[in-house]
Amino acid sequence: MKLYVLPPSPHSKKVLFANAAMGLDLPVQVLNHAEQEQYSDWYKALNPNCRAPTLALEDGAALWESNAILCKMAAAAKSDLWPASDARYDILRWQFWEASHWTPACSKYIGYYVFGNHEIDLDAAAPDFHKFAAVLEGHLAGRDWLVGDALTLADISCAMILFYAEPCHYPLGEYANILRWWGRIQGHEAFAAVAAASAQAAE
């Protein structure tokens, strides 16, 4: 298997973190964003959405959507990040929540500060952000991790969008549980792979 990523993408950060955390050591090809390589014909054949990440499989097929890729990687690694128990359904719940609610709420701030779309009304975006931040904050009360007592794919899926919390000024000041949880993610040894790829892409 092989990963294709754009390191600035929070979704690519998920699979980079997981690749390191699981010890899979899958080969990683960084797409050339400056040359818009994600829109090239060869890549479009792998992922018609022209987004990253994509996981190329051994049989020549390709898997896209970051949370699906995480599950495939964890299954291949037989990793406890995707435990063979009913905890999987709780993990899936958080992955669906991240894709449907949390990332869209955070993405307004990324659009404004990273992509310079100043037509975005951050005052109008704030209620949605606080609505879903409160869900995460409440669930993390008295917990270190989203599911069970250890890091799982749920944490990886939901946390990587916070890579942009500081530069994009997410209004997180009142969410102490989220900030503590994010600190634990940043302290994990796998986070170094994400930070290194992001720094290299910025050069």
Buried (B, 14 or more C-beta within 10 A) or exposed (E): BBBBBBBBBBBBBBBBBBBBBBEBEBEBBBBEBEEEBBEBEEBEEBBEEBBBBBBBEEEEEBBBBBBEBBBBBBEBBEBBBBBEEEBBEBBBEBBEBBBEBBBBBBBBBBBBBEEEEEEBEBEEBBEBBBEBBEEBBEBBEEEBBBBBEEBBBBBBBBBBBBBBBEEBEBBBEEBEBBBEBBEBBBEBEBBEBBBEBBEEBEE
